[in-house]
Every structure is written in structure tokens, then in C-alpha cells.
Amino acid sequence: MTWAYRFEEEALRDIRRLDFEAQKRIIRYLDTRVAGRDDPRRFGKPLRGDKFGFWRWRVGDYRIIGQIDGDQIVVIVVRIAHRSTVYED
């Protein structure tokens, strides 16, 4: 069973703001480590506190924040940003 991923509108805006190399690395990571595996939780880390229910995946200095929808076998990417600002509301 493989997973799929989709971007929320804010995440699409986030990734478009990044330079081309960072975009390429993030998409490659999502293709190989998230969508290409049986369980995307293996490479991610659950968030706590006010971000409970979200997961985070690390790609260099960038973080991908998403939710795992097990009913549809989809990871919903909600935010992509540099590690210094990704957790800000």
C-alpha cells in the first residue's frame, strides 16, 4: 500500500516562495519518503501541544507540516517553511 500527498493552498504558496533547488528537494522527499512508502509515520515525527494531530518531516533546514488521513491513505501538506519560522501561527 502506497500513500499519496496533496497540498493545501497555503502549502502551495509556501513552496512557490522557495528557490528551485529547495522545491526540488522537498518534492523528491515527498515522492520517495512519504508517497513511496508503506507508512509515512516512519520518517516523520508527531507534533505536540497546539499542533497535536499534525506530523513534521525534516528536509534539510526546511520542515513539512502535514496531517495523515488514514481513511484515504493521503498525507495533507499544510505548511512548508524554514525551521526557524515553520511553527509560528
N, C-alpha and C positions, 0 to 999 in steps of 0.2 A: 504494500500500500504506500503510495507516494502522496505527498502533500502539495498543495498549491498555495500561492500567496497572491494577495491583491493589495493595492494601495488605497488608503483613504485620500481625499483631496489634499489635506494638509501635508501628508507624507509626499505626495507628488510634487507639491510646491517646494518642500524641503530638499528633495533630491535634485530638482532642477537648478537650485541655487548652488549646488556643489560643482567643483571643477570636474571635467570629463573623467579623469583618472579615478577620482573618488566614486563617481557614479558607477563606473565600470566594475570597480572592486566590490561595491555593495550589491549590484545586480548579480555578479558572479557568485558571491557568497550566498545570496538568497536562492539561486539556482542549484548550487551544489550542496549546501549545508541544511537548507530548510526544505525546499521542494523536492530535492533529490534523495531524501532520507525517509526512513520509516517513522521516525519520531523527532520533530524539530526541537523538543524539550532537551534533547541530548546535548545540544550546543548552546542552549540559552540558559538564562537564569531568571527565576521568578522575582518580581519586584514586590516590595512590602509597603506598608503604610498607606498613604493616599493613592498609590499606584498599584494596590493589590489587585490581582487578576490580569495584570499585564506581564509580559516577558520582555527581556532585553537580550539582544545579540550584539556582540562586540566585533567590529571590523576596524582594526587599527585604532585611530583616535575617534572614530565615529561609533554611534550607538543606534541600533534599530530597535524601536519600541513597538511591540505588537501584541495582539491578542490571539489566542489559539481557539479556533472554533472547531471542536472535535466532531460536531454533528455533520459538518460539511467538509471536513478534512481540509480546512483553509486557515492560513495564518493571515491575519488582517494587519498590515503595517500602518500604524497610526502616526508615527513620528520618526524622523531621521535627522540627527544633528550631531555636532561636535560634542564630545563627552563633557565639556565644561558648561554646556547650556541645555543639553537634551532633557534634563529632569525639571527644568523650570516650567511653570504653567503658563 
